[in-house]
Structure formats: structure tokens, C-alpha cells
Amino acid sequence: MALGSTIGVGLFLGSATAIQIAGPSILLAYLLAGMVAFVVLRTLGEMAVHEPVAGSFASYASTYVSPLTGYMVGWGYWTYWVVVAIAEVTAVGIYMGMWFPDIPQWIWALSSIILMGLINMIAVKVFGEFEFWFALIKIVAIVLMIVLGGAVIFLGFTNDWVPMGLSNLWQHGGFFPNGFSGLLLSLHMVLFAYVGIEMIGLSAGEAQNPKKTIPMAIDSLTWRILIFYLGALLVILAIFPWNEVGQQGSPFVAMFERIGLREAAGVINFVVITAALSSCNAGIFSGGRLLWALSANGYAPRRFAYLSNNGVPHRAVIGTVCVPMIGVILNYFVPDKAFHYMMAAVTFVGLMVWIAILFTHYRFRSSLSTKQLSELTYRAPWWPYSSWFALGFIFMVIVLMSFHEDARIALIVGPILLALYMVLYYVFGLDKKQKFQLGEQK
């Protein structure tokens, strides 16, 4: 599920804009961002293996830092998934425009939200079926694209068997056509493709034999995503001059047209739409469960703590679905900017969650005795230097977002929203609640 939710429009749509800024050096940007994501996952994994609980990093933050931090992480992560849903339905509207250019973008955004909301209201197994097939479709498509693209590059498939080679990676201005600053300014777009990977921590308390399954899941997930991202982008950048990528929609659609498989373009467009719906589906699912958990722990209105006969937190799902309607409004008034605004907002909130995970892990380590430290079976590598590197990288990206016009709004709205959550924490007297302890959640 984490793999399916992470591979979404950040790769299929957001990568085109990032390539225009960084050129072929975007490969290095994805590698660096992948290293940071790996560090965050390993720190989370260390805590999850040592003390597997439902709620994972929000519960750890509440225990090892403060109840306020746990509350902020919980609401921040709910906000993250809500904004993800907005970004994904915006992408659906963009890609449906390929087939139905006369229908307004906001119509498709509204339809997608309603459809995904209904799926999440039925039963968790219905959600699981949809998410399985959505994820399978896009993963198979990426693997197929890498294989066919490799055949074009190295064998000359559909190019009269004349290999295209890798020269496009250094021609047209070099590997850094816009300088090193181009790579730096693309980083927040690249990280958008990775945030959400920490979703694997939400299921730590439900995993069978977590000491074995969690490390396997985390390590395999990181490398699979790196291979999918770097492999797909390497193929695109080798076949296309970087300055042509994204000029006519998704580079994935354009790539199949470029190598002569024009009939496949419509199929790839369908794949990209299912990728967006998959991430939206996961966003509503996660958001609904997070809102239910916040309510059950007294951090949200009690009305959201009810379950249907099928065990679905239907009120929390409805509450979560209502917020992405903001995306419909954005798609109506600023259809050209809506996706970039949401991408920046998702990245900012996601990075705040990553910072909380890294800081919580530091406090977790500080709370352990020498004997307990020696008994850790799954460790974050090169700690604390790896965490310092990840924190420095994240703070640098947040600063760099201020230099990007479309990302600047996230640096204004994000802190205001976090401040609002903090004010509500004290207004409703949540600071007087008994401190939440690990293991309390059923």
C-alpha cells in the first residue's frame, strides 16, 4: 500500500516540471532525496521494531517528546493526506483533458473525490481490492516502460535497430544545463514524489512478527522506489532531450509516442489516471483512519470516533472527503496553478512530519539505557550523522522553496495552519489530558 500510494503523480506529472528546472541532473536529485527518505524510514523502522504500536510515529512523538508533539504530528499527517487527495484529483483533471478537452478540469476533480469517497465508505476489503489493482497497473506500466525504453536505448527497438544511446544526458547544455542551482531548486518537487513513504509505519502495530516483517518491508520498499524512479527517468532523459520533456503533457505518454507506439499513448494516459486515483484512494483511507484515531484519543471531535457495521469509520471518512473539495475550487479558479500549489503544500507538510520523526527518534535513543541500545535488532545506519544529514537536507529544501514562486504560498499557509492547530490544542484544554502512553490503542 505504501508503494502504491508513493508512486503517483509526483513521478508521472511532477517530474516533468522538475526536469525543466534541473535537466538531466534531476537523476542526482532523486538519488539524494531517496537517501533522505531511506534515513527517515530506517529511524521510524527502528522505533517500530522496538515498540510496534498502532498510530506509530504520532504515538512515539506523544510518548518520547510531548503530547502536544503527538497531537501536532497526528493532525499534520491528516492534513498531509487530505492535501495529497487534492493534488491527485487535480492530476486526474489534467489527464482527462487529453480525452475530453472541452470538459472543465474541476468536473473531473469533483467526480474523482466522490468516487473515491464512496469506495472508502463501503468496506475495507473493497478499498483493498481497488488499491491492489490500481497499484498493480502503474507498477506493471513502469516496469514495461523501463524494459521497452532500455530496448530503444541499447538495441534500437522501433528506431531501425540503431541504438539511441545515452548521449542526451550530457548534450543540450550538459548534465547541469541550468547550473547547480537548477538541481537545488528542483528538490522540493523531487521530495514530493517520496513523501508518503513513511505510511508503512502506520501498520506497525498490526504486523505479524514485526521484528522480521517491518525491516524486510522498509528495505525492499526503499530500493524498489529508487529503481522505479531512477529507471523510469533515465529512460525518459536518454530518449528525449531534457528541454523537450513535458511540453505536451506527461513525459510517459510522450515517450511511447516518440518511439512509435502511438496506440499505447491512450493506455499510458489511463495508467497515469489510475496512479492518481490510487494515491487519492490511499489518501482518503489514511486520512479517515487518522481522523478516527485522533477522535478516539480525544484530539478531535468525538463524532468522528464512530464505526459502521462494516468497521468503517464512516464519519471520519466523510469529514476527510469534505476537505478536498477545496481542490475543486482551486481547479475552477486557477486550473493552471492548482497542481503546483498542492505539490508545494504536500511537500511542506510531509517534510514537517519527517522532521518530527527524526527528532522523535533522537529522543527515543536518548531514553534507552546502554543495555537497551545494545539489544536493538534493527538500527538506523550511521546514526546520528545520518539523521543530521537528513535534517540539514530537509531544512535546506524548505528554505529553497521560498525561491520558487508556486512553492512560496506553502511557506505561508503551512505555518499558519500548524499555528492554528497549536492554538486549538490549548483552547480546548487538550494540554490537561493525561499523557498518552504506548500500547493504549486497541
N, C-alpha and C positions, 0 to 999 in steps of 0.2 A: 504494500500500500504506500509506503514511504517512497519507493522507487517510482511508482505510478504518479504520485502527486508532485514529485520534484521535477520530473521530466514533463514540462508543459510549455506554455508559450514563451517562457524565458529563453528556451532554445529555439523554438520554431519561428518566433517573431522578434523577440528582443535581441537575438544575436545579430540580426541584420543591421540594426542601428549601431550596435557596439562595433561591428566590423567597419562601418563607415567612419567611426571615430579613431579606431586603433589600427585598422588594416590587418595584415597577417599576424601582427604581434598579439592579436586577440587570443591566439593559442597559448601564449605565455600567461596572459591574464587569467584564462580559465584554469591553467595549471596552478597558479598561485592561489586563486580563490578555492580550488579544490583542496589544497594543502591546509588552508584555514578551516574549511568545512570538516576535514578529517580530524583536526585537533579538537574542534568543538564536539564532534561525535565521540571521540575517544574519552574526553573528560566526562561527558554525560554517561558513556558506557561504563566507566569505572565506578561511578556512583550507583548506576542501575544494577550492576552485578553485585556490588557490596550490599545494597539495600533496595531490592526491587519492590516498588510500590506503584499503585495506580496514581496517575497525575504526574509522576516522575519529577521533572525539573521544577515545577511550581511547588510541589511538596518539599523538595530538597531546599529550595530557596527560603521557604517558610521556616524550616527547621534550622538550617545552618546559618542563615543571615538574619531574617526577621519576618514576622507575619506580614508586615507591610510589603516587603520584597516579594513574598509568595503571592500576595494579592495582586501586586503590580504585574508580575510575570504572568499570572493567570489571565488577567484582563488584557494585558498586552498581546498574549498569544491568541486570545479570542479575536482581538482586533486584527491581528495579522491574517487569520484565516478568512475573516469577513472581507478584507481588502483583496486577498487573493481571489476570492469569488468574483469581486467586481472586475479585477484585471482580466480574468479568464473569460467572463461573458462579453467583455469588450472585444477580446480577440475573436470570439465567435462571430460577433457582428462584422468585424473586418473581413474575415474569410468567407462568410456567407455572401458578402458583397461581390465576390468573384462570380457566383452563380446568379445572384439576384441584385444587380447593381441599382435597380430602381426602388428597392425597399429600404427605408431608413435603417441605419445601424442600431438605433435604440430598440426597434421592434424585436430584433434577434436577441439583444441583451435581456429584454424583459421575458421573452419566451423561454430562454435558457434557464433563468432563475426559477421560474415557475415549474419547469420540468424537473430540474434537479431537486427542488424543494419537495415535490410530490414523491419522487423516488425515495428520499430520505424519510418520508413520513410513513411509508408502508411497513417495512421491517428491515432489520439489519442485513438479513441474507439477500434481500433484493438489492440493497446498496452494494453488498459484496459482489454479487453477480455482475452488475453494471461496471463496477470499478475493475474487476478482473478482466473483462473483455475490453474495456476502454484502454487499460494499461497494456494488455497484450497486443492490441492493434498498433499502438505507437511504438512499442519496443521492437516488434517484428519489422515495422516500416523503417526504423532507424538502422537495424542490422542489415536489412536488404539494401538500403541506400549506401551504407559503408561498403558492402560487398560489391555492388554494381559500380559504385564510384571508384573503388580500387581497381576494378577491371578496366575502366576507362583510363585511369591514370597510368597503370603499369602495363596493360595489354592492348590498349587502343580499342576497346569494345565500343561499337557504334561510331568509331572515328576512323573507319577504314583500317583498323588494326594498327594504327600509328599511335603509340603511347603518348599521352599528353605530358607526362612527367610532372615535376613539382616546381617548375620554373616560375609559376605565378606567385609563389611565396616570396620571392625576392625581386621580381620585376615590378614595374609600375610604382617606383619610388622606394623600393627596398622593403625589408621586414618591418621597419618602423617608419612608414611613409609620412606620418604626422608627428614624428618625434616620440620621445619617451613620454611626453605629456599626453599624447593620444592614448597610450596604454593606461595611464593613470586615470584619465577622465572616463574611461570605459568601465572601470572596475565596479561601480555601483550597479551597472546593467548586468555585468557578469555575475555578481553575487546574487542578483535577483533569481538567477537560474538555480542557485544552490539553497537559498533559504527555504525551509520546509523539510530539509533532510533530517532535521532533529525530531521530526514527527515519530520516528521509530521509538523514541523514549517514552511516548505516551502509553505504550502497551507493555512496558517492563513488568508491571505487576500482574499481568495476565499470561505471561510467557511460561511455558512448561520448561523446567530445568534452565532458568535464566543464566546460570553461570556458563552454560555451553551455548545456548541459542543466541543470546544477545551479542557476545563477541563475534560469532560467525556472521550474524546479520549485519552488524555495523561494518566489519571489514569488507565483506563482499559487496555491500551497498555502495561504499565509497569508491571502490575500484570499478564497479560496473558503470556508475555515473560518469566517472572520469573517462573511461573508454568510450562510452556513448557520445559524450560531449566533444572530446578531442578528436575522436574518429570522424564524427559527422562534420565538424567544422574544418578539419584537414581536407576532407574530400571536397567540400564546397570551395575552399580557398585555392585548392590546386586546380580545379576545373574552371573557376571564374576568376578574372581579375578582381581584386578586392573592391575596386571603385565601381564595379557593376552590380555588386551584391545588394539585394533589397530594393532595387529601383522599380521592380514590378512585382511587389508583394513578397511572399515568403521565399527565401533562397532555396528551400527544399522543393517547392513547386517548380521554381525556375530551373533548378538543376536537372530535373527529369526532362523538362522541355529542351534544355540545352543539349543533352546527349541523344536526342532524337526520339525519346519515349513520350511523345506529346499526349498520347491517350492516358498516360499514367498521372498526368498533372491533376486531373479531377479527383483521382483516387487519393493522391497525396493531400490535396486540399481537404478531403474528407477525414484523413488521418489527423491532420492538424486540428480540425474542429473537434474530433473525439478527444484529442490530447487536452484541449482547453476544457471540454466538458468533464473530463476525468479529474482534472485539478479542481474545478469548481465543485464537483461532486464530493471530493475529499475535503474541500474547504468547508462546505456546509455540514458534512458529517462531523468533522473535528470541532467546528465551531459550536454545533449543537451539544456535543458531549462536554465541551469545556464550560459552556454556559450552565449546563445542568450541574456539573461538579462545583462550579462557583456558588450556585444557589444552594446545593446540598451542604456546603461548608459555611453558609451564612454570608458569602461575599457578593451575592446577587439576590434580587427579589425571590421570595420563596415560591412564587407561582411557577417559576421555571424548573422546579425540582420534581414535577410530576412525570410519571411514565405512563405510556399507553399500555393496553393489554398485551401488545407485542414487545414490550420492553423498550419502546422508542421514546426518548424524551421529546415528545411532540411539541410541547410549548416552547422548549428551548430551541428546537429546530425552526419553528415559526418565527421566533424572535430573531434568530440568526439570519433567516431568509429576508426579513423585512429590511435589514440594513443595506444589503447590496442593491436595493432599489435606488440608492444614491448613484450607483453606476449607470442606471437607466437615464437619470437626469443629466449626468455628465456626457453620455453618448448622444443626448438630444442637443445639448448646447455647445459642446466642444468635441465633436466626434474625432477630429484630427489629433487632439491632445490628450484625450481621455486615457488611452493606454499608457502613455509615458508618465502621466500624473500618478496613475495607480502603481506602475512599476517602481517609481521612486518611493511611494508611500509604503509599499510592501517591503522594499529593501530596508528602509529606515527602521520600521517596527521589528522586522526579522533580526536586524543587527542588534537592536536593544535586547532581544531575547538571548542572542548569542553572548553578549556581554554579561548578562545575568547568569548564564550557565557557567561561564569561565570564572566569574567571581565567586559563585556558589561553590564551585569545585575547589577553589583556593581555601575557602572557609571549611569545607569538608575535610581537606587534607590536614588543615591546622587542628581540627578537632580529634584526630586519630592519634593514638599512642604509637610509640615506636614498634611495639609488638603488632598492633593492628595494621600498621603500614606494611610490615613485612609479610602479612598474611593476605594482602591484596593479590588476587589471582589475575586481574585484568587491569592494566595500568595505562594511563596516558603517557605516551612516549616523550622522553626528553623534558619531562616536567621539572622546574617551572618555566624553562626557557621557551618551550613550545607555546605555552599559554601567553607569555609576554609577547611573543611574535604575533600570535593571533589577535590579541588585544590591540597592539600597535597598528596592525594592518586594518582592523575594523575602524578604529578612531581616524586613521588617515583617510579611509573611504568616506566617512561621514563628513570630514572637512572638505574633501574634494567635491562632494555633492553640491556644495554652495557655489561652485564654479559652473554648474550646469543649469541652464535656465529652467528646464522642465522638472529638475530634481529639487530645485530650491524651495518649492512650495512644501515639500515633505519635511524640511527642516523647520518650517514654521508651524504647520498643522500638527506634526508628530509630538513635539514637546508640549504644545498646548493641551493635546489630548491626554498625555501622561500626567500633566499637572492637574487636569480635571479629575482623573481617576484618584489621584492622591488626596485632593480636597474632599471628594466624596467618601473616601476611607475614614476621614476624621469626622465629617459631618454626620455620618450615620453611626458613629461610635464603634466602628469595627476595630479600633485600636484597643478597645476594652475587652475584646473577645479573648477566651482562653487560647493560649498558643497552640497551634495545630501541631500534632506530632505524627511522625511517620508511622504508618500502619493503621491509622484510624479509618482510612477509607475502605469501604467494603467492595 
